[in-house]
Amino acid sequence: MKISFFAAFLLLIVAPGFAQAQTAAKPKAAAAATKPKAATPAKTSAPAPTPPADKVEARAKALTDNMRQALGLTPPQVVKVNQINLTSVRNVETARLRYRTDLRKLNGIVEDIGQSRLAALKEVLSPDQFNRYQRKREEKMGVPNTSAAQGNPVPGLPSNQD
């Protein structure tokens, strides 16, 4: 069974952090301002968990192969996109291991990784390729397009027709 790139992307990167990503970032800043600095060395002394390299590489390769087929990537783009995917998958898997008990923190970190990945992909892909990628990504995530969002008014609310 072959999983499409967009479904794999949704499962790996976006889905866990999509629901509460914005709410997780705000308390973090407030907590950082009130936390004493002495508490941080104890956290950094523990070794960072590392995900299995073969699992990370397999997922990154699957993402890259699906993008290559769906977007018609050139060989230089394939190399760059593979590196972006490898870094993103490794970071997500590391965060999942590290923050498996703190879902808010995990969601915020996964959202940040997803945004960094998008920015990096935008630099590598042509504008047409990136637009196709975005459309498919939004389609898989269930984001309504602008024409659908401008439909009939919500029942019970006045319409803007004068």
C-alpha positions in Angstrom: 0.0 0.0 0.0 1.4 3.3 -1.0 0.8 6.3 1.2 0.7 9.6 -0.7 3.0 12.4 0.3 0.3 14.6 1.5 -1.3 12.0 3.7 2.1 11.1 5.2 2.8 14.8 5.8 -0.5 15.2 7.5 0.2 12.3 9.8 3.8 13.1 10.5 4.0 16.8 10.9 0.7 18.6 10.9 -2.0 16.6 12.6 -0.6 16.4 16.1 0.1 20.1 16.4 -2.7 21.5 14.3 -5.4 21.8 17.0 -3.7 23.6 19.8 -0.6 25.1 18.3 -1.4 28.8 18.9 -2.6 28.3 22.5 0.6 26.4 23.4 2.9 29.2 22.3 1.4 31.9 24.5 1.7 30.3 28.0 5.3 29.3 27.1 6.4 33.0 27.0 4.6 33.8 30.2 6.1 30.8 32.0 9.6 31.5 30.8 9.4 35.0 32.2 8.4 33.7 35.7 10.6 30.7 35.9 13.9 31.0 37.7 17.0 30.3 35.6 18.4 27.7 38.1 15.8 25.1 37.0 17.1 24.8 33.4 20.5 23.1 34.0 18.7 20.0 35.4 16.7 19.6 32.2 19.7 19.9 29.9 21.8 17.3 31.8 19.6 14.5 30.5 20.6 13.2 27.1 18.3 14.1 24.3 16.4 11.1 23.0 17.2 10.1 19.4 14.7 8.4 17.1 15.9 5.4 15.0 17.8 6.7 12.0 16.4 4.1 9.6 12.8 5.0 10.5 13.5 8.7 10.0 15.3 8.2 6.7 12.5 5.9 5.4 9.8 8.5 6.2 11.9 11.4 4.7 12.5 9.3 1.6 8.8 8.5 1.2 7.9 12.1 1.6 10.5 13.2 -1.0 9.5 10.5 -3.5 5.9 11.5 -3.3 6.8 15.2 -3.7 9.0 14.3 -6.6 6.1 12.6 -8.4 3.4 15.0 -7.5 5.4 18.2 -8.2 7.8 17.1 -10.9 10.9 18.0 -8.9 14.3 18.4 -10.7 17.2 16.3 -9.5 18.8 19.3 -7.6 15.4 20.0 -6.0 15.1 16.3 -4.9 18.4 16.6 -3.0 17.4 19.8 -1.3 13.8 18.6 -0.5 15.1 15.3 0.9 17.4 17.2 3.3 14.5 19.4 4.4 12.3 16.4 4.9 15.0 14.5 6.7 15.6 17.4 9.1 11.9 17.9 9.7 11.1 14.3 10.4 14.1 13.9 12.7 13.0 17.0 14.7 9.4 15.8 14.9 10.4 12.3 16.1 12.9 13.7 18.6 10.2 16.1 20.0 7.7 13.2 20.2 10.2 11.2 22.3 11.1 14.1 24.5 7.6 15.6 25.1 5.4 12.6 24.9 3.9 13.4 28.3 3.5 17.2 27.6 1.1 17.4 24.6 0.8 21.1 24.6 4.6 21.6 24.4 4.8 18.9 21.7 2.0 20.5 19.6 3.8 23.9 19.7 7.1 22.4 18.7 5.6 20.3 15.9 3.8 23.5 14.6 7.1 25.4 14.6 8.8 22.6 12.7 6.0 22.6 10.2 6.3 26.3 9.6 10.1 26.1 9.2 9.7 23.3 6.8 7.2 25.3 4.7 9.6 28.3 4.6 12.4 26.1 3.5 10.3 24.4 0.8 9.2 27.8 -0.5 12.8 28.7 -1.1 13.5 25.4 -3.1 10.3 25.0 -5.1 9.2 27.2 -8.0 6.1 29.4 -7.3 3.9 27.0 -9.4 5.2 24.0 -7.5 4.8 25.6 -4.2 1.2 26.7 -5.0 0.3 23.1 -6.1 1.9 21.8 -2.9 -0.1 24.3 -0.8 -3.4 23.5 -2.5 -2.9 19.7 -1.9 -1.8 20.3 1.6 -4.8 22.5 2.4 -7.1 20.0 0.7 -5.7 17.1 2.9 -6.0 19.3 6.0 -9.6 20.2 5.3 -8.9 24.0 5.0 -11.9 25.6 3.2 -11.0 27.6 0.1 -12.0 31.3 0.0 -14.9 30.8 -2.4 -16.6 28.2 -0.2 -16.1 30.4 2.9 -18.2 33.2 1.3 -21.4 31.1 0.9 -24.7 31.8 2.6 -24.8 33.6 5.9 -25.1 31.7 9.1 -28.7 31.1 10.1 -29.9 33.5 12.7 -27.3 36.2 11.8 -28.3 39.2 9.6 -26.9 39.2 6.1 -25.0 42.2 4.7 -27.4 43.0 2.0 -28.8 46.5 2.2 
